[in-house]
Amino acid sequence: MTEQTSTSTASLRAVADPDEAYLVVDDLTVTFPTEDGALTAVSGLTYSVELGKTLGIVGESGSGKSVSSMAVLGLHDTKSARISGSIRVGGTEVIGLSESRMRKLRGNQVAMIFQDALAALHPFYKIGGQLAEAYLVHHPNASNRDARRKAIEMLDRVGIPQPDRRVDDFPHQFSGGMRQRAMIAMGLINDPSLLIADEPTTALDVTVQAQILDLLQDLQREFNSAVIIITHDLGVIAEMADDVLVMYAGRCVEYGPGKEILTHPEMPYTWGLLSSVPDVTADTNARLIPIPGNPPSLLSPPSGCAFHPRCVHKDKVPGNLCVTERPELLPGSRGPGHVKRCHLANPDEIFRAEVLPEIAPEMVEEK
């Protein structure tokens, strides 16, 4: 581990107390071999999530969001993927855990809601049978009748109408929103302490999205679960997340309390994500402000700051530092609970003077 990586990891460790967290990810790196060389999808990632709290992970496609969360569940093929660092779930080290022990943890202590419910649910089996199977795996002494009763109970809990009848439906007989609810029911059927929701509102209309988010919040309060929600939708983050982790090119580029990240971001990439969100109150002729360029190749990432080829603020940093030196993850200007990976000396001032007037002019005068 380089000195720079050690400093960055130490900065993130200072944000959350690992002793109080149910999930602790420490210096996680995930690399996949390819014909063109090693592809490092996640590099030096550190974060933690406490019971009853929600962490939002945001970033463009390919930023490493889902790869890092799949590592938590041990879903990568260890024969090909190289995983280093530490992942502790309820005090148990996941990396290096045998497959038999991992199966006991997966679905019981940790569960995942996948973004494509139609692909995640088996089309040949009834909804109730799939929920019952998930229950029986971790309750081998339960009868099939007990498992069916539990499946009906969970379908009712997530708001499926007439659950005693719909339990015998196939996935294609459910609407998109109902399939997502069934996935949530499957994820929660064993009362896990950690729930990972990977784009849980993708392809759902706005009304159903709001219902799903409300449902997740209600169930979190009921089960006191730690929740990770992976999304590119900052509106979802604003609604649900206590803390936010912004990822770019496999690394954390900003981390801190949700409100702080959304109102006082200090990383130009986060500014770009905020600028790309449509504003329903804006003039009808107003244009979105996209992030220029494309995400970098992880096979040959740029030198220095990975975001510098797309950053319109790099000229404000003297000495071409953005191109030559990767920034460390250091405390932001507003306190140690907020860390950012950027060479800009006064990012909060730049955000309020140059970015905020474009994306939220009504907030410019706010103190």
N, C-alpha and C positions, 0 to 999 in steps of 0.2 A: 504494500500500500504506500503510495507516495505521500509526502508531507502535505500536499494540497488536499488530497482526498481525506486524510486524517482530520485536517482542520474543518473541512466541509461536514464530515460525519459528526464531529464533535459539536458543531453549531446546531445541527438538527437534533442531536440527543438532548441538547439543552432546552429545546422547545417543549417537549413532553417528557414526563417522568416515567421511564420504562417500568419502575416498580409498581405503578398503579395501572398500567395498561394491560388489557387482555391480549392484544396482538402487538408484538414488537418486531419490526423488520429493521435489521441493522446491516448496513453496507451490502445490500443485495446486488449481485451481478448475475445476469443470465445471458449466456452466449450460445449461439447455434452454429454448428459447422455448415458451410455451404460450399458449392463447387467453386465459388469465387473467393472463398476465404471465410474467416470467422466473422459472424455478425453478432455484435453485442447489443441486444435489444433493451437491456436494463443495466445501468452502471452505477454502482455506489449508492443505491437507494436506501434511505433510512426514514422511517416514520413509525408512529404508534397510534393505537386506537383504544380508548377506554370503554368499558361497558356503559351502555346508555348514551354513547356519543356517536356522531356520524362524521366520517371523513369523506370529503368529496375529492375525487381524483379527476382532473381535467387535462385536456390536451388534444391535439389533432390525431387523426388515425396514424398509427405507426409510432406513437410517442412512447409506448411501453406500458400503457395503463393496464390492459388486459393480461399481458405477459407477466407482469409483476404479481397480479392477483391470482393467476393460475399457479404460480409458484407457491403461493400460500396454501393452496389446496393440493399441492403435489401432483399436478396434472401434466407436467412436462415429462417427456420420455427421457429418463436419466441416462439411457444408453447413448443419446446424442447430445442433449442439452447439457451444458456445463453450468452448474449453479454453485455460487459461493456466497459467503456472508452468513447471516443468521436470520431465521424466522422462528419466533417463539409464539405458540398459541396456548394460552393458559399455562405458561411455564414449560410447555413441552417443545423441544427443538424439532422442527419439521424437516429441515434439510438433513438427509441421511437416514431418515426414519424408514423402517421396512415397509413394504407395500401392505402387508397385513395390518400393521399398526396404523398406517395412513388411512386404510379403508374404515377403521373404527372411528377415526377422528373426522373423516370427511362425511358430511351429511348429518353428523351427530353434534360435534362441537362447532364445526364450520360448514356453512352451506352457501351455494352460489345460485343466483338467478341469472340465467343467460339471456342475452338480448333478443334472440330469435326463438320465441317459445314454440313455434310450429316445428322448427328443426330440432329443438331439444326434446320435445315430447315424441315418443314413438308412435307413428301413425297406425300401427297394427293392433295396438293395445288400448283398452279403455282407460279413461282418465283415472277412475277409481282404482283400477288394478295397478297403475303406475305409482300412485300415491301409497297404496297399501304395501307395495314392494319396498318402497323407500322406508316405510315404517318397520316392516318385518326384518330388514337387514340389521337394524340396531335393537330390535326387540324380538329375538328368536323364540322366546317362550310365549309370545302372544299368538292367539289363534287367528285364522283368516277372518273370522267374524269380528274380532277385536280390531283388526287392521282396517276392515271396511268401515266399521263404525268411526274409527279415527279419521279416515279419509273424508267421510261425510261431514264430520265435525269441522275439519279444516276448510273444506269447500264453503261451508256455511260461514265460517269466521272471516273468510276473505270476500264475502259478499256474492257468492254464486247463488242465484235464485233456485229454489227447489233442489237443493243439493242431493237429497235422497233419490231423485230421479236422474239428475244430470251426472251423477257419479258413474253411470253406465254408458255415458256418451263417449265417442271417439274424439280425438283432438280436432278433426276437421269440422265437427258439429259445434264447436265453440267459436265465438267471435274472437277477434284479436285481443281485445281487452280481457275477455274471460280466460283465454289461454294464458295470458300473463298473470292473472289472478291464480290460476291453477299452478303455475310455476312457483309463485310465492307460497302457496299452500304446501307444495312439495318441499320447498326450502325450509319451511318452518315446522314441518310435521314432527320433527324430533327435538323441537325447542333448542336450536343451536344458540350458542353465545355470540357467535360472529356470523353475520350475514353479508355476503358480497353481492351487490346488485350491479350487473354489467349492462349499462344502457337499458334500464328496465322500461323506459317509455318510448323506445324507438318504434317508429311506424304506427304510433297510436295517435288518435286525434286529441286535440287540446283538452277537451272535457274528460276523456278517459285518462289522459296523462295526470290531470289533477286528482282524479279519484285514486289512481295507483299510488301517487305520492302521499296522499292523505292516509291511505291504507298502510303503507310502509311505516309512517310515523306513528300511527295508532298501535300497530303491532310491536314496534320497537318499545313504546312505552309499556306495553303489556308484558313483554318478555325481557325488558331491560337488556336488549342485545346491543353489541357493538355493530355498527353498520358502515360498510364502505360502499359508496355509490360512484360508479365510473360513468362519466358522461362527457359530452362536448357542449352540453346545454348549460350555460351559466345561470339561466333562469331556475333550473332544477337545483343548482348549487345554492343559489340565494334562498330557496325555499327550505332546504333540508340540512345543509352542512354546518356543523360546528366549526370544523377546520377544513382547509382547502390545501391540496397538494397539486401544483401545476407542473406537468411533465413536458419535456421537449427533448427529442433525440435520445430517449432512454434515461434521462437524468431529471432530478428535481431542479427546477429553476426558481420556484418560489413556494413558500409554505408558511401558513399562519392561520389565525382565526378567520372564519369565513367573512365576517363583516369587514374586517381589516383588509383582506385581500381584494374585496370588491369595491371598496371605497378609497383605499390608499395603496394600490398596487405599485410595486417598485421595480418591475421587470418589463422591458418593452414587449416581450412576447405576451405577457398577461394583458398589457394594454391592447395588443392586437386582437386578442380573443374578445375583450370587452367591446372594442370598436366594431367587431363583426356581428354583434347582436342587434337584430332589428328593434327599433324603437317605435312602438305603436302610437306614441304621442307626437312623433316627428312629422314634419311637413311631408305630404304625399309624394313630393318630388325629391325628397332627400335620398341620397344614395348611401349604401353600406360602404364601410371603409375596410376593405379586405386586407389581410396580411400579404404583402407582395411575395412573389416567388413560391417555392415548394419546399416541403420538409426535406432535410438532407438524407442522403443515403447512409445507412448505418454501417455499410461495408467500408465506406471511406468518408467518415465525418469530416467536416471542415476543421481547420486548425483554430486554436483560440476558442472563443465563444461559438458554440454550434449555431447560434442564431444570427451571427454577424452578417452572413450574406443577405439576410432579409431585413435587417434592422436599419431603420431610417435615422436612428439616433447615434450610430457608432462614431460619427464624425465629432461628436461632443467629447469623446474620450481622447486625450492626448497620446501621442507616441504610437498610434496604430495598435494599441494594446488589445483591442477586441479581436484582432486578427492573429496575434502572436501568442496570447496567453489565455488559457481557460480561466474564467473567474471562479473564485471560491464561493462557497455558500456561506454568507456572513449575515449577521443581524442587520435588519433594516434600520431606517432612521427613526422609527417610532417605537423601538423597544426590542428586546431579545425574543419575544414571542413570534416575531415575524422575520423570516430569513429570505434572502434573495441571492441569485447568482448573476451579478451584473457589475461591470466596471464603472458605471455612471456614478459620479460623486454626489449628485443631488437629484435622484430620480423623482422624489415626491414633488419637488418644485417644477420639474419638467412636465410631469403628469398634469398638474393643476394648471400650468400655464399654456401647454400646447395640446394635450390630449383631451382633457375634460371639456374644454369649450366646444369640441367637435362632437363628442358622444353624449354629453349631458350638460348643456349650457346653463340649465336652471340651477345646477349645483355649484357653479363657479364662485358665487358670492358666499357660499356656505363656509363658515369658520370651522 
